[in-house]
């Protein structure tokens, strides 16, 4: 197989030789990356350790797929751009469109916010349905090939050891024969457990520094049959936790097939139980509106708990030395506390950023990888600040840089007042939603037009 390495990934590419990209993992990040790279390579090979289901079914490699997931507004915009018509296919399969303020009944900071049409429409469905629809579309693309049931075990260095020329892998069935596969670009989309830090050390490179923020949040998800006679004025019911003394929150949101997903969460180790009595008591603690909705529905699954929700950023973008032709993105680059639903959208933003770097390079792949890692850092920064800023409000949270300078103190004071203003001023709420949905940068909240409304709403 070494001959394949040499043939598939030498130099910058000959005029008559097809250029191949390897994507490690058919995660959401891997699917987004495969779609983007298909516009730049003759062949995109996705290497996946699982046997991928044909439909919306779970698989062993993604145990959290049954938990709460959402594609934020910016992610939905990119879905429309890169997978045209897929939104309509999802709706036809039962996905539920909803207005982010008109169809969401929200209790924030202990107060119910007014519902009004925003014109900002999201789509609610299971991650299983979304992944299956994306895989089905990618399988129809002649440029993309899935290789299933294989586990990548290491990287193959090119001449001089300054670039990655391919991967080592073995099949998972039976004895598992070892092999190598070459590529002109290799992308790690293997998620939080990515072995890239160890692989880099094997090639003589330093592993990255890590930033970790952990609010010790846990959550539990259970599916229900939506009541046939439900007549509420909402499609989604959201109860937010309020630091520092009210660590509990909950969400009821629709999925395909007339299903409600009931999710409850607690920060700072106030973990919601998975036994029937504990689950019921936790739901009751979230208030009569939430509890009544849960009681009116018929459970169709057992409660499934999930912990290990720290936000972890591996700072590949800061490394002085980086091997050519090797890219790390998605949760392998930065995994967020999943309660904020940012991961799928940031993965899409990173895949698009990679495509932009390739296009900007005009076909010369050397140098792209390091620039792409820096671009991922920029794409990640806003979501990281939102997620960790919220988690750092809890007294037992660990990690995060501490700062008590004047600018930092003003920033914390202002954001606190802005969140109060969200409940009083519709324009402030819309501006905050655009940032929270990753459509606009966090700096837009400090625009004079927004700041004036925040200060006027301040009692």
Protein Blocks (a to p, Z undefined) as FASTA:
>chain_A
ZZmmmmmmgcjbpfklccddddehjafklmmmmmmmmmmpfbdcdddfbdcdfblcddfk
lmmlmmccdddfklmmmmmmmmghklmmmmmnopacddfklmpccdeehiacddddehia
cddddfklmmmmmmmmmmmpmkbccdehiacfbdcddehhlacfbdcdddfehjlpaddd
ddfbdcdfebjmlcklmmmmmnopacdddddddehiacddddddddfklcbfbfbdcddd
ddfklmbccdddddehhiacdddddeehiacdfbfklmmmmmmmnojklmmmmmmpccfb
dcdddehiaccdddfklpmbdcehiacehjlloccdfklommmmmmmmmmmmmmmmmmmn
nopaghjlmmmmmmmmmmmmmmmmmmmmmmmmpmkbggjjddfbfklmmmmmmmmmmmmm
mmmmmklmmmmmmmmnomacfklmmgfklmmmmmmmpZZ
